Amino acid sequence: MRQLLPALLVVAVALPVSAADPASRPHLLDEVANAAAAGTLEIEMDLKDGKVPLWMGYSVATEGKLRACLNADAEEGHIRALAIWGENGRLVLRGKGIRPDIIVKSATVMANGTVHEAEYQGFGLWRPILSLFRGMAMKQIRKIRFHTELAELMRGHLLDVEASRGASGAPPSAPEPAAQPAPASSAPPAPAKAGEPTGEQIAKQFLDLIAEVRIPKAHLTVGEKATITFPPYLSFETGEDPVHHSPVVFHLEDTVFRPPQEGRPVFLRARGRIDGVLGPGSGRFGESALSFSKGRLTAGKFRVETDASGTPATTLDLDLFALSITGGRYSAPGGVRIGLSPGSEFAVRKMTASSAGDLAGLLDFDLRGDTGTWNRQGTKVSLSGVRLVTKGLKVEEKTATGHLAVDFAYRIDYPLVVTYPVPDMEPKRVDLEFKGPMALRLALDGVGMSDDGRVDGTYSFRVPWEPIRRGSFEVLRARWIQDFPALRKVTIDLDPKAFGPCGGTCFRTAMTVTAEKASEKTKKVWFRQVCEPVGSANLVVDREARAFSLRDVKVETRCKGAVGWVINFVAPFLTKAYTDISLFKMPDGLPFTIDAVDGTETDLAISGQVHWEPGMPISKESK
């Protein structure tokens, strides 16, 4: 036999709205209910046996472990129609004195929260009387007012206590807000009566009668520009759906709620499916925080469950999670961090995310940023013009395995030191700026955000030579006074004309060498010899030192004139000065080898291997 308790049924499941109760705060199900454009909902409530005063002259009793059942049609966050009935036990609306006792079996509720129809019978001696005078029972039943907000129903908060009291003629428990006048059909409130319970007290008593609330099934479509949150890692507005205006669809399956009782915190477990189009939003996963303009959720499954303190946690599984990025920051496995620029694309296939901030799945992304850093074993490198690309990077348990392409504008300042074989002349030094595009092609194996995991791959670094050439001239230019066998106190001037690559491993130098002797008193030039030597050398890689230097230097003198001692001086002098000049050394802290150097007349390309693993020293110093 189907028996219902509209009054108890509704209030009995009310959640206490307390700031101290985590489950009373808005969460995912509240947001979905408030934003529902349309849908259907089934609710079951298991009620304990008990009795609670309802309004003046009436109380409600639940007997025989009553199960209350509801079917609701939803529209714009409210019910359009609600059907309520009871199973197993019975619900009795008990009156005092000559007021009839009524067993309520079922009821249908309209969009304004009032009872439209009801199936009922009198209890005890009232049964034959109410079968003849049915209007007497319906008058009492129609005083019941139900909440019409879908969020309230999903929390089990069915009965609008104050509206019901107003309809019954009972005094309100608190002044009614001006914006919420009593229904036109209600009678003026009677004077307050000493000892009459307030609406809040009634709701609390009903709460004690609820054993469990279940939502076996619900199908809800959410309208455009509604806010949906999977705290703390995902929040978004629903996107635009020009055809159906229902961009996101929720299916609830197996939702269970138990109110806090006897010292136990509230319990909530909800499972369901989600699919839809996203508008603007934000996500936070581990050390990454993303903002996006639009996105897509495909074939999603979610779970909400409270912990021992009653605080809800969520888990989200998706076949596809795709976003168009507008900003934020991203921390890639291996220590690369970038500030994200608009135009970046981020997607995860077979994704799992949780309230703990963990993200797992297969990542596909093309991320761009104006600035970034690379942190590895305590070394921090500043990056600019960064681009990260991957397809199918597998992330699980905070580590990543797969391929990652990293492109960025890189800068290394390396000191060029030239030692001229001249007594008392200190070595000359200038910091050369090696700046240009670097490309890393990496294979990650169990790599996390710290130094764990193994990375193998290659890199290439292409450096425009003109800025380096200009810097090198500062250290190559020199002047000193030197004694020769035939002439003492000769001033030597070196003025560089060329210093740079000439294709492949070829390297070329050219300069003007001037030897001049002048009178110390009159400054009259007694002797002047000009040479324009041209030199060639090979760029040779020292793999152990992770550097490359000039070797096999050959100098062609090209002097104007035929002063033998000058000619004999220039070539050996420059050969000795330029042999073994270290042009570049990979900085300590970068796990890069130098395997090859290749140049053109305008730039220099450096390439090698990338490799690191836990406990491995990053670099070796040359002996």
Buried (B, 14 or more C-beta within 10 A) or exposed (E): EBBBBBBBBBBBBBBBEEEEBBBBBEBBBBBBBBBBBBBEBBBBBBBBEBBBBBBBBBBBBBBEEBBBBBBBBBBEBBBBBBBBBBBBBBBBBBBEEEBBBBBBBBBBBBBEBBBEEBBBBBBEEBBEEBEEBEEBBBEBBBBBBBBBBBBBBBBBBBBBBBBBBBBBBBBBBEEBEEEEEBEEEBEEBEEEEEEBBBBBBBBBBBBBBBBBBBBBBBBBBBBBEBBBBBBEBBBBBBBEBEEEEBBBBBBBEEBBBBBBBEEEBBBBBBBBBBBBBBBBBBBBBBEBBBBBBBBBBBEBBBBBBBEEEBBBBBBBBBBBBBBBBBBBBBBBBBBBBBBBBEEBBBBBBEBBBBBEBBBBBBBBBBBBBEBBBBBBBEBEBEBBBBBBBBBEBBBBEBBBBBBBBBBBEBBBEBEBEBBBEBEEEEEBEBEBBBBBBBBBBBBBEBBBBBBEBBBBBBBBBBBBBEBBBEBBBBBBBBEBEBEBEEBEEBBBBBBBEEBBBBEEBEBBBBBBBBBBBBEEEEEEEEBBBBBBBBBBBBBBBBBEBBBBBBBEBEBEBBBEEEBEEBBEBBBEBBBBBBEEBBBBBBBEBBBBBBBBBBBBEEBBBBBBBBBBBEEEEBBEEEE
